[in-house]
Amino acid sequence: MDEVKEITTKDLQEKLENNESLNIIDVREDEEVANGMIPTAKHIPLQQIPEAINDLDQDQEYIMVCRSGGRSMNAASFMNQHGYNTINMAGGMLDWDGEVVF
């Protein structure tokens, strides 16, 4: 299996500040997302990923986010196995210092 690429929270924040076009998917549960999400992130709870990926473009790159980096790594790994190009945000929202939206 291919190893999932990772991005640091700092690098992701820089990309957002540079207005790069990014596809960020937050796989946390509803009550976690209620505490704030990265601006522009799309919320798809982890258990919905298997059916949700059919609506995602395989030509795009997706940055996966969760609370600490574990669930998003599982989601990224699953998506990679199905032909998607994913990057896991290492450290998750616990390490995120950037802006959040509610």
N, C-alpha and C positions, 0 to 999 in steps of 0.2 A: 504494500500500500504506500502511496506517496505521502510524504510527510507534509503536514499542513504548515503553510507559511504563517508567520506571526508578524504583527505590527505593534509597536509600543503605543501607549496612550499619547505620549508626547508627539510621536510622528504623525499619528492620526489627527491630532489637534492642529498640527502645522498644515496638513493637507486641507483641512476644513477652513483654516484661516486664509489659505491661498485660493479659496473658492474652487478647489478641484471637485469635479463631479464624481461623487462616491455613492456606492450602494451599500448602506449600512443596515444590517438586520440585527435587531435586538431580540434574543430568544428567551428573555426572562418572562416570568409570570406577570399577570396583570397588576397584582398588588406591588410588585417590585418596580414596574415601569411607572406606576403612579408616583414614585419618589423622584422621577426625573429621567429623561432619556436624552441621548445625544441629538442635537438638532439634525433634521433630515433623516434620522433613522426610521426604519420601518419595523413595526412590532409584529413578529411572528413567533408565538410561544413555541418552545422546543418541540412539544408533542405534535404540533401542526406542521412542522417542517416537511415530513414525507409527502403530504398532499399539496402543500403550498409551493414546493419547488417546481411543480408543473407549470405554474404561472410565471416563473422567473426565466429570464433570458440567459441561455448558456453562454452567450458571447460576452456577457458582462462579468465583472469581478465583484465579489461580495465580501464585505468585511463583517464578520460575525462577532457579536457582543453579548456578554452575560454579566453576572455579578462579579465573578472572580476569574473567569477564563476557562472553566472546566466544561460547562454545558455548551458554550459557543465552540469549543474545540471539538466536542462530539458532533455538533451540527455541521461544522466545517468539514470534518472527516467524512461524514455521511454524504454531504453534497459533493465532495471531491470524488467519491466512489461512483456517483451518478453523473460524472462528467462536468461538474461545475468548477469554476475557478474561485476559490475562497481563501481568505486570510483571517486568522483569529486575532482578536485584540487581546494581547497578553495582559494579565492582571485585571481585566474586566473593569466594571464601573467602580470597583473599590479603589482603583488607581487613577480614575478619570478626574482631572482637575479642571477640565474645560466646562464650557457652558452646557446647561441642561435645560430642556423644555418640559413642561408639565401638561 
